[in-house]
Amino acid sequence: MTDVTITSRPPEPEPVGERSRTRRSIAEKIRAMGLSRSGALLLLLATAAAILWANLAGGSYEAFWETHLTVGVGDLQLDFTLHALVNDALMAIFFFTVGLEVRREFAIGELTSWSRAMVPVIAAVAGLALPALVFVMVATGSGYEHAWGVVISTDTAFLVGALALVGPRAPGRLRVFLLALAVVDDIGALSIIALVYTDNFTPMPLVIAAVGLVGVYFTRYLPSGRGPVYATLSIIVWLAFLASGVHPTLAGVAIALLVPVYRPDRRDVEHALELARTFRQSPNSEYARAAANSLRESISINERLQSAYAPYVAFVILPLFALANAGVELSPEILAGAIASPLTWGIIAGLVLGKLVGVLGSTAVMKLFRVGEFGPGLTLDRLSGGAALCGIGFTISLFIVDLAIADADAQNEARVGVLAASVIAFVLATILFRVSDALRPSEDTGLTLARPVDPRRDHVFGSPDAPYTIVEYGDFQCGFCLKASGSIQEVHSVLGDQLRYVWRHAPLTNVHPNALAGAEASEAAAMQGKFFEFERALFADQENQRPSDIIRLARDLGLDVDRFERDLTSPEATGRVQADMLDAEAMGITSVPTLFVNGRRHVGPYDAQSLIRALEESPGESAGPAGVPQK
């Protein structure tokens, strides 16, 4: 073999802590924590402050949050307590942002296929039913069996924050799973509140809410001015839910699920670039506004709203919620009564045991009988930690305590049960996650290919039943990946049909701005049977991968350009790329190219001679039934 390309393994990303030996300020440390972790820390601090306030400052805590606010004009007035303002209005915004994220996952993310989406949906249903059953079994004879609704719901706010604080390494898929589960859980729990615990339910306002939701859906077709229309209709829907007696936070979820989400359209991006060039040539306020508006409109309103609301939710809404709801009195008398109360123990058992067994048991059964699709990272040990976190039931649990229990002493016992269950669930989840990480040391992460090669799904070049396999996780704008591709071509020229080569996506979006678009474009080309032709075209011109360049490549390859443009933003294309990226995260892949030789991670040079030597030294594989490699 001649003209062998010699390449070296690309260096791992430089650890941030080693870039500077200077001491970082507190502000820098907080920024380095990220939005989720710093918001979660603030949430815990607010929780602790609420408990201290309620127990050390007499009755000022309850008096403050029961302060009434009246807003209105003439005879039309709304009367709120501060507590209700936080729980009914501000928390509707939180549930709205959660709904936006799940809507995105169902539209263009990890949950685009029903086989993946059904897993959290079934787990959520089991996580609603089993805790109620456990509660009734433990609380039988207490006279409060009807309060089973206290244990049905997971607190989404604390769930997200706790996962950010104590979750496992590479929690991407677990976070998507838990968010989807939490939204289904909330919809079920809020529906139960409306049907079981609402004495003054009025159905007529829900008709108005339904009309408003229809208006929210069709607002996407307005040519301009959509923002004010969305805002007005959202307020109407929220007020209608409030007037019906249904918890108005459900309005936030309902609205979010109707807000459109899509990948940026090529024509919109090109138009924004043209306006930006015009502004550069003739800078004035008119061109500046036009360019800014065009850039903003090229991104779906779903993603714009997520970015806009995220800081307010993390640093204002969730801490205020904790401050308003976590003030549980813990006097010796209350604690003594709670310890002896079957109501308290029913709540603890329902939330901690019921949620754990319901969520983990249902997912374990689905795994056993191969129901639904579990991606790499959703292992039972990690699912056990996520299931334990589902036992944190603050928001709706405390809300139903007020609805289902009239006696003040019993309410205190129930609140102690909710608080104790949430603490136990948090500690149990922390232990489970630490054990899970210990079973998978960081240095061993990703040594074995997490998802076997499947010719029905993967992009395979070469014979499907070849004895040797190279899987590459790469980025079309990465120079190292280009060199690796050349080496692999040389290996194929030597081994021929004995080698199958598989490409999977791991675009470094923080380094290569067009890498994600290139990956999705290759999937659109694959839908017309020309993945590897498109791959070679992208590698041949790594500097020019803007939207117009991608369309030109499609035209040059003879693709149906109209279909190609439609497929660029399809859930199938975006979901495939996202799934590969989550696989890469689960295996700890932080640099590209990362190669797997016969299912084992390749460490060292990836010139042709080194790869051939690695293939020959490692056990060969052959494709078994359904294309799954077998030893």
URJOJO-V524469 format. One line per field, one symbol per residue. phi: phi as a letter, one per 20 degrees, with the letter a starting at -180 (. if undefined). psi: psi as a letter, one per 40 degrees, with the letter a starting at -180 (. if undefined). A space follows every 50 residues. Layout:
phi->???
psi->???
This chain:
phi->.dlfeecdffffgfgffefbeffefffffffffnffffffffffffffff ffffeddmeffffffefecdcrcmeecddcegfffffeefffffffffff ffgfffecdfdfdffefffffffffffeffgfffgfffegnencffegff dedeefffgfffffecffflegffffgfffgfffgfffffffgfeddded fcfgfffffffffffffefgeffamfgffgffffffffffffffnfgfff fffffffdffcafgfgfffffffffffffffcfbffffffffffffffef fgfffgffegffffdcfffffffedefefcfgfffffffeefffffffff ffffffffffffffffffelemddegoeefffffffffffffcfgfgfff gfeecefffffffffffffffffffffffgfffffffffcggfefnfdgf dgfcgfdfeddoffdffdccddebbfdefffffffffffffffeemffdd dcdcebfefeddfdfffffffffffffdmcffffgfffffbfeccfgfff ffffffemfffffgfffgdfgfffffffffffgfffemedbcfddddlnd fedpfcfgffffffffeeffccfegmmefcf
psi->hifhhhiihiiihhhdeedheihiiddddddddidddddddddddddddd ddddeefbedddddeehihhhihbehihhiiddddddddddddddddddd dddddddeadfdidddddddddddddedddddddddddeheeefdefded edihhddddddddddeiiigedddddddddddddddddddddddddehdf hhdddddddddddddddeddehdifddddddddddddddddddeehhedd ddddddeehihiihiddddddddddddddddghiddddddddddddeehi ddddddddddddddeddddddddeeeghhfiddddddddehddddddddd ddddddddddddddddddefhihhihdgiddddddddddeehfccddddd dddehdhdddddddddddddddddddddddddddddddegideehedihd hihhdddihhhahdfidihhhhhaheehdddddddddddddddddbeehh hhhihghgdedhdeddddddddddddeeffddddddddddgdegfidddd ddddddefihddddddddeiddddddddddddddddefheiiihihhfei hhhaifiddddddddddihiiihaieehii.
